Every structure is written in C-alpha cells, then in structure tokens.
C-alpha cells in the first residue's frame, strides 16, 4: 500500500515541477541599448544609404502589452554625412557641397510581432524568436555647420527578436526616418540651381541599423491565473 502511495505522490510532485517550468510568467517591461550604422538620403546623397555610413547608439524602453504587441520609446544619437562629388545629379558648373552632422532623436513606436514572442506556456504557442514591423513618430535635433534644427520625424521599419533566455533579448532592427525638413544637411545651397530641378525638396531621410540587447523586468502576474 505504501509503495503505490509513494509512486502517486512522486508523480504529482514531478507534474507540479513540470507545470511550473512550462508556465513561466512573462514581464511587462524591457530596457536596453544598442549600436549600429546610419545612412543618409538628401541633397548631398541621392543614391545609396551606404555611400557615407555613420555610427549610432541607442537606448530603449519597451512596454510589452502582449506576446504580439509592444510599445517602444527610443533615444538615438548618431552621425550623418554626405558629399555631392559622389552624385550624378549635380550640374557641371555647380560648386561641390558636403556636410557632417550629429543628431539626437526621441521616438515612440508601435511594434507588431508576427509570432507570439516568449518562452514557456506552450498553450500560448510562444516562440523564442519573431520578426516584427514597427512604425511611430518622433523628433530629431541636429547641428550642421553652425546651424541647429529640430524636425518632426516619422520612423518605420522591420526587425527581429531572439530570446537568449527568459529575460534577455537580442534584436536586429532597420528603420527609415523621414524628417519634415530639408536642412538635415545644413542650410540650403546658396545656388538654387546647383541640384537639378525637382530634387531639392523636402527629401531628407536617414536610417538606423541597430543591434540591441535588452533585459525584461516587472513580472506580469506571479500568482493569478489571468494576464493583465
């Protein structure tokens, strides 16, 4: 009689441990940072984001509403540069123009994961990696050749996340940022005909390609049976 009872108690204990391991709780928030490469498209570069790559660093704070949806606040600082000598749109008699700048960007973005992102809880079909799309709004401040500007910015792009473990996340993200200004590369050229007609408009864009590492905290629900 004792042996069957011992087997039953041991089986119940093992089942409890298994359920605990497979039912790991997720977290509300994610904080971290990253580094990467920037690109620029505008009056001093019309062809490729890789023509004059720069560097950037970023800090992020993410609120994870669900395994599919997150809201991210990002703070970026980076460098941009360009040179018209590398362009084919410059008229032969136009003076060459080049610039370099440092920018600061604060943005708020919505992220949608293609898969339920997480570890554990098999009934929720969580995956420890997921591609995602992102879009939002922000503001960018920069200084170029003594000129300081601030502009409204629309960032959007794609990325992928991978869970190293329950709390650590590795990410890769590419974003394009449309600035509502034509002075990211400095004051307008003094010669209005330096660039062929139709190009010198509000066409200043820049991009960030960042590798990130982040840490989750604030357990969502440690004792209840529902998600907030």
FENLIN-V836181 format. One record per backbone hydrogen bond with DSSP energy under -0.5 kcal/mol. CO is the residue of the C=O (numbers start at 0). NH is the residue of the N-H. E is the energy in kcal/mol with one decimal. If there is no record, write none. Layout:
CO & NH & E
CO & NH & E
//
This chain:
0 & 4 & -1.7
1 & 5 & -2.5
2 & 6 & -2.3
3 & 7 & -2.4
4 & 8 & -2.4
5 & 9 & -2.5
6 & 10 & -2.3
7 & 11 & -2.2
8 & 12 & -2.1
9 & 13 & -2.4
10 & 14 & -2.2
11 & 15 & -2.1
12 & 16 & -2.2
13 & 17 & -2.3
14 & 18 & -2.4
15 & 19 & -2.0
16 & 20 & -2.2
17 & 21 & -2.2
18 & 22 & -0.8
20 & 23 & -0.6
21 & 120 & -4.6
25 & 219 & -2.8
27 & 63 & -3.4
28 & 216 & -2.1
29 & 61 & -3.4
30 & 214 & -3.0
31 & 59 & -2.4
32 & 212 & -2.5
33 & 57 & -2.3
34 & 210 & -2.8
35 & 55 & -1.6
36 & 208 & -2.8
37 & 53 & -1.7
38 & 206 & -2.1
40 & 204 & -3.0
41 & 44 & -1.7
43 & 82 & -1.3
44 & 41 & -2.9
47 & 50 & -1.3
49 & 52 & -0.6
51 & 80 & -0.5
53 & 37 & -1.9
54 & 78 & -2.1
55 & 35 & -2.1
56 & 76 & -2.3
57 & 33 & -2.2
58 & 74 & -2.6
59 & 31 & -2.0
60 & 72 & -3.2
61 & 29 & -2.0
61 & 63 & -0.6
62 & 64 & -1.0
62 & 70 & -2.5
66 & 116 & -2.2
67 & 112 & -3.3
68 & 64 & -0.8
68 & 65 & -2.0
69 & 110 & -3.0
70 & 62 & -3.0
71 & 73 & -0.5
71 & 108 & -2.9
72 & 60 & -2.2
73 & 75 & -0.5
73 & 106 & -2.3
74 & 58 & -2.2
75 & 104 & -2.5
76 & 56 & -2.7
77 & 102 & -2.6
79 & 100 & -2.7
81 & 98 & -2.2
82 & 85 & -1.4
83 & 86 & -1.8
88 & 195 & -1.4
90 & 93 & -1.8
96 & 83 & -3.1
98 & 81 & -1.8
100 & 79 & -2.3
101 & 142 & -1.3
102 & 77 & -1.9
103 & 140 & -3.1
104 & 75 & -2.8
105 & 138 & -2.3
106 & 73 & -2.4
107 & 136 & -2.1
108 & 71 & -2.7
109 & 134 & -1.7
110 & 69 & -1.9
110 & 112 & -0.5
111 & 132 & -1.8
114 & 116 & -0.9
115 & 126 & -3.3
120 & 123 & -1.9
120 & 125 & -0.7
121 & 124 & -1.9
126 & 117 & -2.7
127 & 162 & -3.5
129 & 160 & -2.5
130 & 113 & -2.7
131 & 158 & -2.2
132 & 111 & -2.4
133 & 156 & -2.5
134 & 109 & -3.2
136 & 107 & -2.8
137 & 152 & -2.9
138 & 105 & -2.3
139 & 150 & -2.2
140 & 103 & -3.0
141 & 148 & -2.3
142 & 101 & -1.0
143 & 146 & -2.4
146 & 143 & -3.2
148 & 141 & -2.2
150 & 139 & -2.6
151 & 179 & -2.4
152 & 137 & -2.3
152 & 154 & -0.6
153 & 177 & -2.2
154 & 135 & -1.9
155 & 175 & -2.9
156 & 133 & -2.4
157 & 173 & -2.9
158 & 131 & -2.5
159 & 171 & -2.1
160 & 129 & -2.0
161 & 163 & -0.8
161 & 169 & -3.2
166 & 215 & -1.8
167 & 163 & -1.6
167 & 164 & -1.2
168 & 213 & -2.2
169 & 161 & -2.4
170 & 211 & -2.4
171 & 159 & -2.2
172 & 209 & -2.6
173 & 157 & -1.8
174 & 207 & -2.2
175 & 155 & -2.1
176 & 178 & -0.6
176 & 205 & -1.8
177 & 153 & -2.4
178 & 180 & -1.5
180 & 203 & -0.6
182 & 185 & -1.8
189 & 191 & -0.8
190 & 193 & -2.0
193 & 90 & -1.4
195 & 198 & -1.7
195 & 199 & -0.6
198 & 200 & -2.8
200 & 202 & -2.5
202 & 204 & -0.6
203 & 178 & -1.9
204 & 40 & -2.3
205 & 176 & -3.0
206 & 38 & -1.4
207 & 174 & -2.5
207 & 209 & -0.5
208 & 36 & -2.1
209 & 172 & -2.4
210 & 34 & -1.6
211 & 170 & -2.4
212 & 32 & -1.9
213 & 168 & -2.3
214 & 30 & -2.4
216 & 28 & -2.0
217 & 27 & -2.4
//
